[in-house]
């Protein structure tokens, strides 16, 4: 009984979150000058999701022990089910929109209209995630409408597979977010070390460097150990060079960078 109440309240909470995000997004859509088409697409997906969630609420009230609906809230291998995942996604989107709106509010006397806070790629990513969640919820609804027969057991099995696929995708997205976070941290560190455009600097030095200048560095034990560690991803991945101003450190570094770009596919 407690599980059934938890499922129903979970669906209600999710439907409420969907409505709140829809309302905030609509205010942006009407307030952003020349609003991007992605906002309209996001609004359409949010409205469709709300309709499916309202249908789920009705099913949960009539049949609180529905096997298909119970699967939506179950965790597998420590990964949240589709209902909690969808709620986390909507809360995350809501936080971003509200924070941006609050920040822009402090400058409203200088601004005539709001600015959509998400870049195109982020908006499309939310649209895709909402589409996947809505599709899964729709599948659960269709299964619940079937009679208790072999067909429903097969359909439930398909739902479980779909849920596992969605959870696997969630794990991959989590890994991607961690990798992106690590990359940003790495870039921040590099910017702290050298706050100028390193790509432009590399191109400038390369254009002034004589062919094969500094080739001797590749035969040194220090460079060979560094190259091996870099290719294996283990050991000391630091190559330290020092010298007086004008000794050629920048040209030598440029030569090493070009070497790795060509031979190891680095970026």
C-alpha positions, 0 to 999 in steps of 0.5 A: 500500500505504501509503495502504491501511495509513493508511486501516485505522489511521485507522479503528482510531484513530477506532473507539478514540476512539468507544469512549473517548468512549462510556465517559466519557459512560456514566460521566456518565450513571450519575453525573449525578443526574437525567441529561438524556435528551440523554446517553442519546441521545448514548450511543445515537448513539456506540454506533451509530457504533462498530458502523459503524466496526467494520464499516468496519474489516472492509471495510478489512482485506478490501478496503484499496483500496476506492474508497468507503473511500478517499474518506472520508479524502481532502481536498478544497480543503484541507478534511479528509475525513469520517474526520479530521473525525469524529476531530477531533469525538470528540477535541474532545468527549472533551477537554471531558468529561475537563476538566470531570470533572477540574475537578469531581474537585477538589470531589468531597468537596463533591459527591455526583454529577457534573454534565453539562458540556454545555448542551442545545444543545451536546449536540444539536449533537454528536448531529446531527454524529455522525448525519451522519458515521454516515450517510455511513460507512454509505453508503460501506459500502453502496457497497463491498458493490456489484459493480464496475459502472456502479451503483457508479460512480454511487454513488461519485459520490453519495458524493463529492457527499455528502462535498463537502456535508459538507465545505461544512457543515464550512466553514460550521460553522467560520465560525459558530464564528469568528463566535461567538468574535468575538461573545464577544470583542466582548461581553467588551470591552463588559463591560470597558467597562461591566460592568453590564446595558446592556439594563436601563439602556437601557430605564430611560433610554428610559422617562425620555426625552422624545419626539424629545429629541436629534433634532438629532444626526441632522443633524450631519456626524459622525453622517451619516458614522457612519451611512454607515460602519455601513451599508457596514461600512467607514470609521470606525464610531466615534461619539465623544461627550463632555461634563460630567456631566449634559450628556445623554450617556446620553440622547443615546446612548439615542436613537441606539441606538433609532434604529438598532434601528428603522431598521437592524435592529441588535441 
